[in-house]
Amino acid sequence: MSENVIIPATRQSAFINGMRDTVPLMVGAGPFGTIFGVTAIAAGLSPAGVMGFSVFVFAGSAQFIAAKLFADGLGIALIILTTFIVNLRHALYSASLGPYMKDVSQKWMLPLAFWLTDETYAIVINYYPQKDAPHPRWYHLGSSVAMYLNWQLWTVIGLVAGTQLSGIENLGLEFALVVTFIGIVVPLLKTRPMIVCAIVAGIVALFARDVPNNGGLMIASLVGIIAGIVAESLQEADA
């Protein structure tokens, strides 16, 4: 993905390259954003409410879950708690990026934290480790802005489709998100511990898929991480 990126020399070129390298993942997120717009309208949210979700929440899976819980008549407290649990994986992303952002000021940290997505993480985690890569914050910002604007665009498209067309939610467009996540994860599986982590997490996710409120995803993530740590320890012991 970003491993062969041309190292830019200016802030502007770093920003543009961050946007450019994110385009393939933006394409995959498009149908997902469309389905969210359709689903949210069907759940009874107003057009303003749908756009408010994407503008101020900006978390695809959490938005889907919140819209469904809203349609089921659940209270705001439970909706917030559920979406918080679903997005706990972002704490893992933040921990991974932490060593590269020790000296980042608040004016950078706040927007980059808000705009952090699975797609942007997959892009920038390959860029930060490059030696002497100039303007990594601007590269990160470019990827973040690209994903944010892309999500707003597809939300609008889904919103319009949801109010004008019937049955679009049954076309299976959400499968594009699965393909996108495969494209994100596979290039990152470069070591044995990473592969063990992914395989174990996948198996646990299958067995825990019926846990309420998508809790199975968090269980799978935690078990996968533990498996990866154990595999890494065994590998180091054998070295």
Phi and psi restraints in degrees (value plus and minus 20) as a CYANA .aco file:
   2 SER   PHI    -120.7   -80.7
   2 SER   PSI     -14.6    25.4
   3 GLU   PHI     -87.0   -47.0
   3 GLU   PSI     -51.1   -11.1
   4 ASN   PHI    -124.7   -84.7
   4 ASN   PSI       2.0    42.0
   5 VAL   PHI     -83.6   -43.6
   5 VAL   PSI     121.9   161.9
   6 ILE   PHI     -96.8   -56.8
   6 ILE   PSI     104.2   144.2
   7 ILE   PHI     -89.7   -49.7
   7 ILE   PSI      97.9   137.9
   8 PRO   PHI     -99.2   -59.2
   8 PRO   PSI     137.3   177.3
   9 ALA   PHI    -123.7   -83.7
   9 ALA   PSI     -35.9     4.1
  10 THR   PHI    -145.3  -105.3
  10 THR   PSI     143.2   183.2
  11 ARG   PHI     -80.8   -40.8
  11 ARG   PSI     -62.9   -22.9
  12 GLN   PHI     -83.3   -43.3
  12 GLN   PSI     -64.0   -24.0
  13 SER   PHI     -89.3   -49.3
  13 SER   PSI     -53.0   -13.0
  14 ALA   PHI     -84.5   -44.5
  14 ALA   PSI     -64.3   -24.3
  15 PHE   PHI     -80.2   -40.2
  15 PHE   PSI     -66.6   -26.6
  16 ILE   PHI     -85.2   -45.2
  16 ILE   PSI     -60.8   -20.8
  17 ASN   PHI     -85.8   -45.8
  17 ASN   PSI     -54.8   -14.8
  18 GLY   PHI     -82.9   -42.9
  18 GLY   PSI     -61.3   -21.3
  19 MET   PHI     -85.2   -45.2
  19 MET   PSI     -66.4   -26.4
  20 ARG   PHI     -80.5   -40.5
  20 ARG   PSI     -64.3   -24.3
  21 ASP   PHI     -89.8   -49.8
  21 ASP   PSI     -35.2     4.8
  22 THR   PHI    -110.9   -70.9
  22 THR   PSI     -33.0     7.0
  23 VAL   PHI     -74.1   -34.1
  23 VAL   PSI     -66.5   -26.5
  24 PRO   PHI     -77.6   -37.6
  24 PRO   PSI     -56.5   -16.5
  25 LEU   PHI     -97.3   -57.3
  25 LEU   PSI     -47.9    -7.9
  26 MET   PHI     -84.0   -44.0
  26 MET   PSI     -59.2   -19.2
  27 VAL   PHI     -82.5   -42.5
  27 VAL   PSI     -63.1   -23.1
  28 GLY   PHI     -86.6   -46.6
  28 GLY   PSI     -51.6   -11.6
  29 ALA   PHI     -98.9   -58.9
  29 ALA   PSI     -35.8     4.2
  30 GLY   PHI     -76.5   -36.5
  30 GLY   PSI     -76.6   -36.6
  31 PRO   PHI     -80.1   -40.1
  31 PRO   PSI     -53.4   -13.4
  32 PHE   PHI     -83.6   -43.6
  32 PHE   PSI     -63.8   -23.8
  33 GLY   PHI     -84.0   -44.0
  33 GLY   PSI     -57.8   -17.8
  34 THR   PHI     -82.9   -42.9
  34 THR   PSI     -66.0   -26.0
  35 ILE   PHI     -82.5   -42.5
  35 ILE   PSI     -56.9   -16.9
  36 PHE   PHI     -81.5   -41.5
  36 PHE   PSI     -66.4   -26.4
  37 GLY   PHI     -78.1   -38.1
  37 GLY   PSI     -63.6   -23.6
  38 VAL   PHI     -84.7   -44.7
  38 VAL   PSI     -67.3   -27.3
  39 THR   PHI     -83.5   -43.5
  39 THR   PSI     -61.8   -21.8
  40 ALA   PHI     -86.1   -46.1
  40 ALA   PSI     -59.8   -19.8
  41 ILE   PHI     -84.1   -44.1
  41 ILE   PSI     -63.0   -23.0
  42 ALA   PHI     -85.4   -45.4
  42 ALA   PSI     -46.6    -6.6
  43 ALA   PHI     -97.9   -57.9
  43 ALA   PSI     -28.4    11.6
  44 GLY   PHI      84.1   124.1
  44 GLY   PSI     -15.6    24.4
  45 LEU   PHI     -94.2   -54.2
  45 LEU   PSI     127.2   167.2
  46 SER   PHI     -95.7   -55.7
  46 SER   PSI     140.8   180.8
  47 PRO   PHI     -74.3   -34.3
  47 PRO   PSI     -59.8   -19.8
  48 ALA   PHI     -84.7   -44.7
  48 ALA   PSI     -58.6   -18.6
  49 GLY   PHI     -85.7   -45.7
  49 GLY   PSI     -60.2   -20.2
  50 VAL   PHI     -80.9   -40.9
  50 VAL   PSI     -68.4   -28.4
  51 MET   PHI     -87.9   -47.9
  51 MET   PSI     -53.3   -13.3
  52 GLY   PHI     -80.9   -40.9
  52 GLY   PSI     -58.8   -18.8
  53 PHE   PHI     -77.6   -37.6
  53 PHE   PSI     -70.6   -30.6
  54 SER   PHI     -91.9   -51.9
  54 SER   PSI     -55.0   -15.0
  55 VAL   PHI     -94.1   -54.1
  55 VAL   PSI     -63.6   -23.6
  56 PHE   PHI    -123.4   -83.4
  56 PHE   PSI     -39.4     0.6
  57 VAL   PHI    -120.9   -80.9
  57 VAL   PSI     -72.5   -32.5
  58 PHE   PHI      31.1    71.1
  58 PHE   PSI      40.7    80.7
  59 ALA   PHI    -171.0  -131.0
  59 ALA   PSI      75.3   115.3
  60 GLY   PHI     -66.7   -26.7
  60 GLY   PSI     -80.8   -40.8
  61 SER   PHI     -83.5   -43.5
  61 SER   PSI     -59.6   -19.6
  62 ALA   PHI     -84.7   -44.7
  62 ALA   PSI     -56.1   -16.1
  63 GLN   PHI     -85.8   -45.8
  63 GLN   PSI     -61.8   -21.8
  64 PHE   PHI     -80.1   -40.1
  64 PHE   PSI     -68.2   -28.2
  65 ILE   PHI     -84.0   -44.0
  65 ILE   PSI     -63.5   -23.5
  66 ALA   PHI     -81.9   -41.9
  66 ALA   PSI     -60.9   -20.9
  67 ALA   PHI     -83.8   -43.8
  67 ALA   PSI     -60.5   -20.5
  68 LYS   PHI     -87.0   -47.0
  68 LYS   PSI     -63.4   -23.4
  69 LEU   PHI     -85.0   -45.0
  69 LEU   PSI     -55.9   -15.9
  70 PHE   PHI     -82.7   -42.7
  70 PHE   PSI     -63.7   -23.7
  71 ALA   PHI     -84.0   -44.0
  71 ALA   PSI     -51.1   -11.1
  72 ASP   PHI    -101.6   -61.6
  72 ASP   PSI     -22.9    17.1
  73 GLY   PHI      61.8   101.8
  73 GLY   PSI      -1.0    39.0
  74 LEU   PHI     -95.1   -55.1
  74 LEU   PSI     136.1   176.1
  75 GLY   PHI     -93.1   -53.1
  75 GLY   PSI     139.9   179.9
  76 ILE   PHI     -82.8   -42.8
  76 ILE   PSI     -54.9   -14.9
  77 ALA   PHI     -83.1   -43.1
  77 ALA   PSI     -64.4   -24.4
  78 LEU   PHI     -88.3   -48.3
  78 LEU   PSI     -56.5   -16.5
  79 ILE   PHI     -83.0   -43.0
  79 ILE   PSI     -64.9   -24.9
  80 ILE   PHI     -83.8   -43.8
  80 ILE   PSI     -64.1   -24.1
  81 LEU   PHI     -82.4   -42.4
  81 LEU   PSI     -63.7   -23.7
  82 THR   PHI     -84.4   -44.4
  82 THR   PSI     -66.5   -26.5
  83 THR   PHI     -86.8   -46.8
  83 THR   PSI     -51.7   -11.7
  84 PHE   PHI     -83.1   -43.1
  84 PHE   PSI     -64.4   -24.4
  85 ILE   PHI     -83.9   -43.9
  85 ILE   PSI     -63.7   -23.7
  86 VAL   PHI     -80.7   -40.7
  86 VAL   PSI     -55.8   -15.8
  87 ASN   PHI    -111.4   -71.4
  87 ASN   PSI     -11.7    28.3
  88 LEU   PHI     -82.0   -42.0
  88 LEU   PSI     -41.8    -1.8
  89 ARG   PHI     -80.5   -40.5
  89 ARG   PSI     -42.8    -2.8
  90 HIS   PHI     -87.8   -47.8
  90 HIS   PSI     -44.0    -4.0
  91 ALA   PHI     -85.0   -45.0
  91 ALA   PSI     -54.9   -14.9
  92 LEU   PHI     -88.7   -48.7
  92 LEU   PSI     -60.4   -20.4
  93 TYR   PHI     -80.9   -40.9
  93 TYR   PSI     -64.2   -24.2
  94 SER   PHI     -83.0   -43.0
  94 SER   PSI     -61.0   -21.0
  95 ALA   PHI     -83.6   -43.6
  95 ALA   PSI     -56.4   -16.4
  96 SER   PHI     -88.7   -48.7
  96 SER   PSI     -57.4   -17.4
  97 LEU   PHI    -103.6   -63.6
  97 LEU   PSI     -37.2     2.8
  98 GLY   PHI     -68.9   -28.9
  98 GLY   PSI     -67.9   -27.9
  99 PRO   PHI     -79.8   -39.8
  99 PRO   PSI     -44.3    -4.3
 100 TYR   PHI    -112.1   -72.1
 100 TYR   PSI     -23.4    16.6
 101 MET   PHI    -147.3  -107.3
 101 MET   PSI       6.3    46.3
 102 LYS   PHI     -82.7   -42.7
 102 LYS   PSI     -54.3   -14.3
 103 ASP   PHI    -122.9   -82.9
 103 ASP   PSI      -4.9    35.1
 104 VAL   PHI     -97.3   -57.3
 104 VAL   PSI     113.3   153.3
 105 SER   PHI     -97.2   -57.2
 105 SER   PSI     145.7   185.7
 106 GLN   PHI     -81.3   -41.3
 106 GLN   PSI     -54.8   -14.8
 107 LYS   PHI     -86.3   -46.3
 107 LYS   PSI     -43.2    -3.2
 108 TRP   PHI    -110.8   -70.8
 108 TRP   PSI     -61.8   -21.8
 109 MET   PHI     -82.2   -42.2
 109 MET   PSI     -63.6   -23.6
 110 LEU   PHI     -82.0   -42.0
 110 LEU   PSI     -72.4   -32.4
 111 PRO   PHI     -87.2   -47.2
 111 PRO   PSI     -58.1   -18.1
 112 LEU   PHI     -87.0   -47.0
 112 LEU   PSI     -55.3   -15.3
 113 ALA   PHI     -88.1   -48.1
 113 ALA   PSI     -64.1   -24.1
 114 PHE   PHI     -83.3   -43.3
 114 PHE   PSI     -59.4   -19.4
 115 TRP   PHI    -107.2   -67.2
 115 TRP   PSI     -16.9    23.1
 116 LEU   PHI     -89.2   -49.2
 116 LEU   PSI     102.0   142.0
 117 THR   PHI    -148.9  -108.9
 117 THR   PSI     150.4   190.4
 118 ASP   PHI     -77.8   -37.8
 118 ASP   PSI     -63.1   -23.1
 119 GLU   PHI     -87.1   -47.1
 119 GLU   PSI     -67.1   -27.1
 120 THR   PHI     -84.7   -44.7
 120 THR   PSI     -58.9   -18.9
 121 TYR   PHI     -78.5   -38.5
 121 TYR   PSI     -65.7   -25.7
 122 ALA   PHI     -80.9   -40.9
 122 ALA   PSI     -51.9   -11.9
 123 ILE   PHI     -96.6   -56.6
 123 ILE   PSI     -71.9   -31.9
 124 VAL   PHI     -96.3   -56.3
 124 VAL   PSI     -45.2    -5.2
 125 ILE   PHI     -87.1   -47.1
 125 ILE   PSI     -39.8     0.2
 126 ASN   PHI    -107.3   -67.3
 126 ASN   PSI     -37.9     2.1
 127 TYR   PHI    -111.4   -71.4
 127 TYR   PSI     -63.8   -23.8
 128 TYR   PHI     -75.5   -35.5
 128 TYR   PSI     -61.6   -21.6
 129 PRO   PHI     -90.6   -50.6
 129 PRO   PSI     -32.5     7.5
 130 GLN   PHI     -84.7   -44.7
 130 GLN   PSI     110.7   150.7
 131 LYS   PHI     -85.9   -45.9
 131 LYS   PSI     114.1   154.1
 132 ASP   PHI      40.4    80.4
 132 ASP   PSI       4.3    44.3
 133 ALA   PHI     -90.6   -50.6
 133 ALA   PSI      92.8   132.8
 134 PRO   PHI     -96.0   -56.0
 134 PRO   PSI     128.6   168.6
 135 HIS   PHI      33.9    73.9
 135 HIS   PSI      30.4    70.4
 136 PRO   PHI     -82.5   -42.5
 136 PRO   PSI     -50.9   -10.9
 137 ARG   PHI     -83.9   -43.9
 137 ARG   PSI     -60.3   -20.3
 138 TRP   PHI     -89.9   -49.9
 138 TRP   PSI     -56.1   -16.1
 139 TYR   PHI     -82.2   -42.2
 139 TYR   PSI     -66.8   -26.8
 140 HIS   PHI     -79.2   -39.2
 140 HIS   PSI     -64.1   -24.1
 141 LEU   PHI     -83.0   -43.0
 141 LEU   PSI     -60.4   -20.4
 142 GLY   PHI     -81.0   -41.0
 142 GLY   PSI     -64.3   -24.3
 143 SER   PHI     -83.7   -43.7
 143 SER   PSI     -62.0   -22.0
 144 SER   PHI     -83.7   -43.7
 144 SER   PSI     -67.9   -27.9
 145 VAL   PHI     -83.8   -43.8
 145 VAL   PSI     -60.2   -20.2
 146 ALA   PHI     -80.8   -40.8
 146 ALA   PSI     -65.8   -25.8
 147 MET   PHI     -86.8   -46.8
 147 MET   PSI     -58.5   -18.5
 148 TYR   PHI     -84.7   -44.7
 148 TYR   PSI     -69.4   -29.4
 149 LEU   PHI     -84.6   -44.6
 149 LEU   PSI     -58.0   -18.0
 150 ASN   PHI     -81.8   -41.8
 150 ASN   PSI     -62.7   -22.7
 151 TRP   PHI     -85.9   -45.9
 151 TRP   PSI     -57.9   -17.9
 152 GLN   PHI     -85.0   -45.0
 152 GLN   PSI     -62.4   -22.4
 153 LEU   PHI     -79.9   -39.9
 153 LEU   PSI     -68.9   -28.9
 154 TRP   PHI     -93.2   -53.2
 154 TRP   PSI     -47.2    -7.2
 155 THR   PHI     -84.0   -44.0
 155 THR   PSI     -63.4   -23.4
 156 VAL   PHI     -80.9   -40.9
 156 VAL   PSI     -63.9   -23.9
 157 ILE   PHI     -81.2   -41.2
 157 ILE   PSI     -64.0   -24.0
 158 GLY   PHI     -86.9   -46.9
 158 GLY   PSI     -57.4   -17.4
 159 LEU   PHI     -81.6   -41.6
 159 LEU   PSI     -67.5   -27.5
 160 VAL   PHI     -84.2   -44.2
 160 VAL   PSI     -64.0   -24.0
 161 ALA   PHI     -83.1   -43.1
 161 ALA   PSI     -57.9   -17.9
 162 GLY   PHI     -86.5   -46.5
 162 GLY   PSI     -48.3    -8.3
 163 THR   PHI    -111.3   -71.3
 163 THR   PSI     -39.0     1.0
 164 GLN   PHI    -130.1   -90.1
 164 GLN   PSI     -46.1    -6.1
 165 LEU   PHI    -139.1   -99.1
 165 LEU   PSI     134.4   174.4
 166 SER   PHI    -137.1   -97.1
 166 SER   PSI     122.7   162.7
 167 GLY   PHI      65.2   105.2
 167 GLY   PSI     -20.7    19.3
 168 ILE   PHI     -85.8   -45.8
 168 ILE   PSI     -46.8    -6.8
 169 GLU   PHI     -89.5   -49.5
 169 GLU   PSI     -31.0     9.0
 170 ASN   PHI    -119.1   -79.1
 170 ASN   PSI     -10.5    29.5
 171 LEU   PHI    -103.0   -63.0
 171 LEU   PSI     -27.7    12.3
 172 GLY   PHI      56.5    96.5
 172 GLY   PSI       2.7    42.7
 173 LEU   PHI     -85.3   -45.3
 173 LEU   PSI     -40.8    -0.8
 174 GLU   PHI     -84.9   -44.9
 174 GLU   PSI     -33.9     6.1
 175 PHE   PHI     -83.3   -43.3
 175 PHE   PSI     -43.4    -3.4
 176 ALA   PHI     -79.7   -39.7
 176 ALA   PSI     -51.8   -11.8
 177 LEU   PHI     -87.7   -47.7
 177 LEU   PSI     -58.3   -18.3
 178 VAL   PHI     -81.1   -41.1
 178 VAL   PSI     -65.1   -25.1
 179 VAL   PHI     -81.8   -41.8
 179 VAL   PSI     -60.9   -20.9
 180 THR   PHI     -81.8   -41.8
 180 THR   PSI     -64.7   -24.7
 181 PHE   PHI     -86.6   -46.6
 181 PHE   PSI     -54.3   -14.3
 182 ILE   PHI     -82.0   -42.0
 182 ILE   PSI     -62.0   -22.0
 183 GLY   PHI     -85.0   -45.0
 183 GLY   PSI     -48.6    -8.6
 184 ILE   PHI     -95.4   -55.4
 184 ILE   PSI     -66.7   -26.7
 185 VAL   PHI     -97.0   -57.0
 185 VAL   PSI     -67.4   -27.4
 186 VAL   PHI     -75.3   -35.3
 186 VAL   PSI     -66.7   -26.7
 187 PRO   PHI     -83.6   -43.6
 187 PRO   PSI     -38.6     1.4
 188 LEU   PHI    -106.1   -66.1
 188 LEU   PSI     -29.9    10.1
 189 LEU   PHI    -105.2   -65.2
 189 LEU   PSI      58.4    98.4
 190 LYS   PHI    -124.9   -84.9
 190 LYS   PSI     -34.8     5.2
 191 THR   PHI    -148.2  -108.2
 191 THR   PSI     144.7   184.7
 192 ARG   PHI     -81.0   -41.0
 192 ARG   PSI     -64.8   -24.8
 193 PRO   PHI     -79.7   -39.7
 193 PRO   PSI     -57.3   -17.3
 194 MET   PHI     -84.7   -44.7
 194 MET   PSI     -62.0   -22.0
 195 ILE   PHI     -85.8   -45.8
 195 ILE   PSI     -63.4   -23.4
 196 VAL   PHI     -80.4   -40.4
 196 VAL   PSI     -64.9   -24.9
 197 CYS   PHI     -76.8   -36.8
 197 CYS   PSI     -67.3   -27.3
 198 ALA   PHI     -85.8   -45.8
 198 ALA   PSI     -64.1   -24.1
 199 ILE   PHI     -85.4   -45.4
 199 ILE   PSI     -66.6   -26.6
 200 VAL   PHI     -83.5   -43.5
 200 VAL   PSI     -65.0   -25.0
 201 ALA   PHI     -81.0   -41.0
 201 ALA   PSI     -60.4   -20.4
 202 GLY   PHI     -84.0   -44.0
 202 GLY   PSI     -62.8   -22.8
 203 ILE   PHI     -85.5   -45.5
 203 ILE   PSI     -65.2   -25.2
 204 VAL   PHI     -83.9   -43.9
 204 VAL   PSI     -58.9   -18.9
 205 ALA   PHI     -80.8   -40.8
 205 ALA   PSI     -57.3   -17.3
 206 LEU   PHI     -85.6   -45.6
 206 LEU   PSI     -64.9   -24.9
 207 PHE   PHI     -93.0   -53.0
 207 PHE   PSI     -45.3    -5.3
 208 ALA   PHI    -124.6   -84.6
 208 ALA   PSI      -1.6    38.4
 209 ARG   PHI     -87.0   -47.0
 209 ARG   PSI     -39.7     0.3
 210 ASP   PHI    -113.6   -73.6
 210 ASP   PSI     -16.5    23.5
 211 VAL   PHI     -85.2   -45.2
 211 VAL   PSI     112.8   152.8
 212 PRO   PHI     -79.0   -39.0
 212 PRO   PSI     132.4   172.4
 213 ASN   PHI      37.0    77.0
 213 ASN   PSI      13.9    53.9
 214 ASN   PHI      38.8    78.8
 214 ASN   PSI       4.9    44.9
 215 GLY   PHI     -83.3   -43.3
 215 GLY   PSI     -43.3    -3.3
 216 GLY   PHI     -81.0   -41.0
 216 GLY   PSI     -51.2   -11.2
 217 LEU   PHI     -86.3   -46.3
 217 LEU   PSI     -61.4   -21.4
 218 MET   PHI     -88.7   -48.7
 218 MET   PSI     -60.1   -20.1
 219 ILE   PHI     -81.0   -41.0
 219 ILE   PSI     -65.8   -25.8
 220 ALA   PHI     -82.6   -42.6
 220 ALA   PSI     -60.3   -20.3
 221 SER   PHI     -82.5   -42.5
 221 SER   PSI     -67.0   -27.0
 222 LEU   PHI     -85.1   -45.1
 222 LEU   PSI     -64.1   -24.1
 223 VAL   PHI     -85.7   -45.7
 223 VAL   PSI     -59.7   -19.7
 224 GLY   PHI     -82.3   -42.3
 224 GLY   PSI     -61.6   -21.6
 225 ILE   PHI     -83.6   -43.6
 225 ILE   PSI     -64.1   -24.1
 226 ILE   PHI     -81.3   -41.3
 226 ILE   PSI     -62.6   -22.6
 227 ALA   PHI     -83.2   -43.2
 227 ALA   PSI     -59.9   -19.9
 228 GLY   PHI     -84.5   -44.5
 228 GLY   PSI     -61.0   -21.0
 229 ILE   PHI     -84.0   -44.0
 229 ILE   PSI     -63.5   -23.5
 230 VAL   PHI     -82.9   -42.9
 230 VAL   PSI     -64.3   -24.3
 231 ALA   PHI     -81.8   -41.8
 231 ALA   PSI     -59.2   -19.2
 232 GLU   PHI     -87.3   -47.3
 232 GLU   PSI     -59.0   -19.0
 233 SER   PHI     -84.4   -44.4
 233 SER   PSI     -62.8   -22.8
 234 LEU   PHI     -85.0   -45.0
 234 LEU   PSI     -58.6   -18.6
 235 GLN   PHI     -84.2   -44.2
 235 GLN   PSI     -62.6   -22.6
 236 GLU   PHI     -87.4   -47.4
 236 GLU   PSI     -54.0   -14.0
 237 ALA   PHI     -87.7   -47.7
 237 ALA   PSI     -52.6   -12.6
 238 ASP   PHI    -100.9   -60.9
 238 ASP   PSI     -35.6     4.4
